[in-house]
Amino acid sequence: MTQTPPPTRPSKELDSFPNPAPDRSYEIRFDCPEFTCLCPKTGQPDFATLRIRYVPDQTCVELKSLKLYLWSFRDEGAFHEAVTNRILDDLVAVTKPRSMEVEADFYVRGGIRTVVVARYPDPGA
């Protein structure tokens, strides 16, 4: 009898793997056009395209864990600024990159489009 695997579920756990070329500076780019979270004021869904760019050092983020991590925000209320910075902080904690940028481009709501960009290292620090 064939067993079906358990259904995939959202997760806050991010995984990494060793960088296959740690002696070279190269950029990894992810475009995530299906990001969703909830407006903390109204509970309505907010939709965004996330653009993640980073130069890895010793580790890279594993894509399935990134997908499940981003999915975990679907039922959470979060201000755009807070969720963008949290994603950056969590990714930096797991990968310890040379540099990273997370851009959250939220769809228009009430006539306003919001784009939040967070960077590591912080250029303002």
C-alpha positions in Angstrom: 0.0 0.0 0.0 1.3 3.4 -1.0 1.3 6.1 1.7 0.7 9.7 0.8 3.1 12.2 2.4 1.6 14.4 5.0 0.3 17.7 3.7 2.7 20.6 3.6 2.2 23.2 6.3 3.4 26.7 6.9 6.4 27.0 9.2 8.6 29.7 10.8 11.6 27.4 10.5 14.1 28.4 7.9 16.8 26.0 6.8 20.1 26.6 5.1 22.8 24.6 3.3 26.5 25.2 2.8 27.3 27.7 0.1 28.9 25.8 -2.8 31.1 28.8 -3.7 32.0 30.6 -0.5 35.1 32.2 -1.9 33.2 34.0 -4.6 30.9 37.0 -4.2 27.7 36.3 -6.2 24.1 37.4 -5.8 21.1 35.2 -5.3 17.7 36.7 -6.2 14.2 35.5 -5.3 11.0 37.0 -6.6 8.0 35.9 -4.5 4.8 37.3 -6.2 2.3 35.5 -3.9 3.2 36.9 -0.4 0.2 37.6 1.8 -0.4 38.7 5.3 -3.3 40.4 7.1 -3.9 44.1 7.8 -3.6 44.3 11.6 -6.3 47.0 11.6 -9.0 45.5 9.4 -8.0 41.8 9.1 -8.2 42.1 5.3 -5.6 40.4 3.3 -2.6 42.4 2.0 -0.8 41.1 -1.1 2.8 41.8 -2.1 5.6 40.8 -4.3 8.7 40.2 -2.2 12.1 40.6 -3.8 15.0 39.1 -1.8 18.5 39.7 -2.9 21.6 38.6 -1.1 25.3 37.8 -1.3 25.8 34.6 0.7 28.8 34.0 2.9 29.0 30.4 4.3 25.3 29.4 3.9 22.4 29.8 1.6 18.7 29.6 2.4 16.9 26.5 1.4 14.0 27.3 -1.0 11.3 24.9 0.3 11.8 26.3 3.9 11.6 29.8 2.5 8.3 29.0 0.8 6.8 27.5 3.9 8.2 30.4 6.0 6.6 33.1 3.8 3.4 31.1 3.8 3.3 31.3 7.6 2.5 35.0 7.4 -0.8 34.4 5.5 -2.9 34.4 8.7 -0.9 36.9 10.7 -1.7 40.6 11.1 1.4 42.7 10.4 2.1 46.2 9.3 4.1 46.3 6.1 7.1 47.8 7.7 7.2 45.3 10.5 6.8 42.2 8.3 9.5 43.3 5.9 12.0 43.9 8.7 11.1 40.7 10.4 11.7 38.7 7.2 15.1 40.4 6.8 16.1 39.7 10.4 15.0 36.1 10.2 16.9 35.5 6.9 20.0 37.2 8.2 20.0 35.1 11.4 19.9 31.9 9.4 22.3 32.7 6.5 24.6 35.4 8.0 25.1 36.8 4.5 27.6 39.3 3.3 24.7 41.6 2.3 20.9 41.2 1.9 18.0 43.3 0.8 14.3 42.5 1.2 11.8 44.6 -0.8 8.1 44.3 -0.1 6.0 45.8 -2.9 2.4 45.8 -1.6 -0.5 46.0 -4.0 -2.6 49.2 -4.0 -5.1 49.5 -1.2 -7.2 52.6 -0.7 -5.3 54.3 -3.5 -1.9 53.9 -1.9 0.8 51.5 -3.0 3.5 50.8 -0.3 7.0 49.6 -1.0 9.3 48.8 2.0 13.0 48.1 1.5 15.1 46.8 4.4 18.9 46.2 4.0 21.7 44.4 5.8 24.1 45.6 6.8 22.1 48.7 7.7 23.5 51.6 5.6 22.2 54.1 8.2 24.0 52.4 11.1 
